[in-house]
Amino acid sequence: MKLTDTMKKAKAVDFAQVDAAFDAALDRLARKVTGRGPGHPAYEAVVNPPKRGRPPKGTKRTSVLTNVRLPVPVMTALRTKAAKRHLPVAAAIREAVVAWSAM
């Protein structure tokens, strides 16, 4: 069967309804994870995650690059926990900072 025949027989999808259901599920998840509502930075970080990579020409970055110096035992524990969760160290630090800001 050709792809065009499959597309003709495919069931039509109401994307507005799918988007609304996705947005509602994402809202419930963000409220459950952060314990906060719209407008709080932790909630917004879950619902509207920052875009990765280079910003388009004419726009500015919404995040700030910082350096953090941590004691050796803290960094060792962080690497161990990140490895157990299969996360890069930078992602674990980001996650910890977002969780801390939600407190």
C-alpha positions as CSV (number, residue, x, y, z in Angstrom):
1,M,0.0,0.0,0.0
2,K,1.3,3.4,-0.9
3,L,1.7,6.2,1.5
4,T,-0.8,8.4,-0.3
5,D,-3.5,5.6,0.0
6,T,-2.7,5.3,3.7
7,M,-3.1,9.1,4.1
8,K,-6.5,9.0,2.3
9,K,-7.8,6.3,4.6
10,A,-6.3,7.8,7.8
11,K,-8.8,9.2,10.3
12,A,-9.0,12.9,10.6
13,V,-7.7,14.4,13.8
14,D,-9.0,17.5,15.5
15,F,-5.6,19.1,16.5
16,A,-7.3,21.8,18.5
17,Q,-8.8,19.2,20.8
18,V,-5.4,17.3,21.0
19,D,-3.6,20.5,21.9
20,A,-6.1,21.4,24.6
21,A,-5.8,18.0,26.2
22,F,-2.0,18.2,26.1
23,D,-2.0,21.7,27.6
24,A,-4.4,20.5,30.4
25,A,-2.1,17.5,31.1
26,L,1.0,19.6,31.2
27,D,-0.7,22.1,33.5
28,R,-1.6,19.3,36.0
29,L,1.9,17.9,35.8
30,A,3.5,21.3,36.4
31,R,1.2,22.0,39.4
32,K,1.9,18.6,40.9
33,V,5.7,18.8,40.4
34,T,6.2,22.4,41.5
35,G,3.3,22.9,43.9
36,R,2.9,26.3,42.3
37,G,0.6,27.9,39.7
38,P,1.0,30.1,36.6
39,G,3.4,33.0,37.0
40,H,5.8,31.2,39.4
41,P,9.2,30.7,37.8
42,A,9.3,27.0,38.6
43,Y,5.9,26.4,37.0
44,E,6.9,28.4,34.0
45,A,10.2,26.4,33.6
46,V,8.1,23.2,33.4
47,V,5.4,24.5,31.1
48,N,7.6,26.7,28.9
49,P,11.1,25.2,29.0
50,P,14.0,27.4,27.8
51,K,15.0,26.8,24.2
52,R,18.4,25.3,23.7
53,G,21.0,26.5,21.1
54,R,21.7,29.8,19.5
55,P,18.9,32.3,19.5
56,P,17.6,33.6,16.2
57,K,19.2,36.8,14.9
58,G,17.8,39.9,16.6
59,T,16.6,38.2,19.8
60,K,18.3,38.0,23.1
61,R,19.0,35.0,25.4
62,T,16.6,34.6,28.3
63,S,19.1,32.7,30.5
64,V,22.4,33.7,32.1
65,L,25.6,31.7,31.9
66,T,27.2,31.4,35.4
67,N,30.2,29.6,36.9
68,V,29.8,27.9,40.2
69,R,32.6,26.6,42.4
70,L,31.6,23.7,44.5
71,P,33.6,21.7,47.2
72,V,35.0,18.4,46.1
73,P,32.7,16.2,48.3
74,V,29.6,18.1,47.0
75,M,30.7,17.7,43.4
76,T,31.4,14.0,43.9
77,A,28.0,13.4,45.4
78,L,26.4,15.4,42.6
79,R,28.2,13.3,39.9
80,T,27.2,10.1,41.6
81,K,23.5,11.1,41.9
82,A,23.5,12.4,38.3
83,A,25.0,9.1,37.0
84,K,22.4,7.0,38.9
85,R,19.6,9.1,37.2
86,H,21.3,9.0,33.8
87,L,21.6,12.8,33.7
88,P,24.4,15.1,32.7
89,V,25.9,17.0,35.7
90,A,24.7,20.3,34.2
91,A,21.1,19.0,34.0
92,A,21.2,17.8,37.6
93,I,22.5,21.3,38.7
94,R,19.7,23.0,36.7
95,E,17.1,20.7,38.2
96,A,18.4,21.4,41.7
97,V,18.3,25.2,41.2
98,V,14.8,25.1,39.8
99,A,13.6,22.9,42.8
100,W,15.4,25.3,45.2
101,S,13.7,28.4,43.6
102,A,10.3,26.7,44.1
103,M,10.8,26.6,47.8
